[in-house]
Amino acid sequence: MALYLTRIAASAYLLNQHGLRRSPKYLAKLATTGRGPAFHKVNRAVLYRPVDLDGWATELIGRSARSTLEHCLTKSARAT
């Protein structure tokens, strides 16, 4: 596995590893708002580490739940 992934490769990685469809354009938008995964810049190139993508995806997906009520309670607890 590559140590760093381009934005295109990061998009494919998120889909293959986590089932998340995030286009390279959307990852770029998230980078401007600070809501996306951590990244590195080398000149004009933006590079992502798989470990950062995994952490961001796990945070985005959240914990598993056994019922919709449990899911709602977990979600509201994270929001506060």
Secondary structure per residue as TSV (DSSP state, phi and psi in degrees):
chain	resnum	aa	ss	phi	psi
A	1	M	-	360.0	142.2
A	2	A	-	-68.8	146.2
A	3	L	S	-71.7	-37.0
A	4	Y	S	-129.7	144.8
A	5	L	B	-118.5	140.0
A	6	T	-	-68.0	171.6
A	7	R	H	-62.8	-37.7
A	8	I	H	-65.4	-45.1
A	9	A	H	-67.1	-35.1
A	10	A	H	-65.1	-39.2
A	11	S	H	-61.0	-45.9
A	12	A	H	-65.4	-39.4
A	13	Y	H	-61.3	-46.2
A	14	L	H	-61.4	-37.6
A	15	L	H	-69.8	-47.2
A	16	N	H	-69.8	-39.0
A	17	Q	H	-89.7	-31.1
A	18	H	H	-127.4	-4.8
A	19	G	-	73.2	18.3
A	20	L	-	-97.5	123.0
A	21	R	-	-90.8	105.1
A	22	R	-	-132.5	110.5
A	23	S	-	-70.1	158.1
A	24	P	H	-56.1	-37.2
A	25	K	H	-64.1	-40.4
A	26	Y	H	-69.1	-38.2
A	27	L	H	-61.2	-37.5
A	28	A	H	-63.8	-42.3
A	29	K	H	-63.3	-43.8
A	30	L	H	-61.6	-33.1
A	31	A	H	-65.7	-30.4
A	32	T	H	-76.5	-24.3
A	33	T	H	-99.7	-10.3
A	34	G	T	79.4	13.7
A	35	R	-	-100.7	1.0
A	36	G	S	-99.1	-174.0
A	37	P	-	-69.6	155.5
A	38	A	-	-62.1	147.2
A	39	F	-	-144.7	169.4
A	40	H	E	-122.1	147.6
A	41	K	E	-116.0	130.0
A	42	V	E	-123.6	105.2
A	43	N	T	55.2	-116.1
A	44	R	T	-95.2	-10.2
A	45	A	E	-79.1	136.9
A	46	V	E	-107.7	127.5
A	47	L	E	-126.9	142.0
A	48	Y	B	-118.6	141.9
A	49	R	-	-91.5	138.4
A	50	P	H	-53.8	-37.8
A	51	V	H	-63.4	-36.5
A	52	D	H	-70.0	-38.5
A	53	L	H	-64.4	-41.9
A	54	D	H	-62.1	-45.3
A	55	G	H	-63.9	-42.8
A	56	W	H	-64.7	-44.1
A	57	A	H	-64.1	-41.9
A	58	T	H	-63.2	-41.9
A	59	E	H	-64.9	-40.3
A	60	L	H	-67.3	-42.9
A	61	I	H	-70.9	-40.5
A	62	G	-	83.3	-176.9
A	63	R	-	-77.2	158.4
A	64	S	-	-78.6	157.5
A	65	A	-	-137.3	154.2
A	66	R	S	-96.1	-12.4
A	67	S	S	-150.9	164.5
A	68	T	H	-66.6	-33.6
A	69	L	H	-63.2	-46.8
A	70	E	H	-60.8	-40.5
A	71	H	H	-61.7	-45.6
A	72	C	H	-63.8	-41.6
A	73	L	H	-65.0	-41.5
A	74	T	H	-64.7	-43.0
A	75	K	H	-64.7	-43.8
A	76	S	H	-69.4	-31.3
A	77	A	H	-67.6	-35.3
A	78	R	H	-70.3	-29.8
A	79	A	H	-72.9	-22.3
A	80	T	-	-95.0	360.0
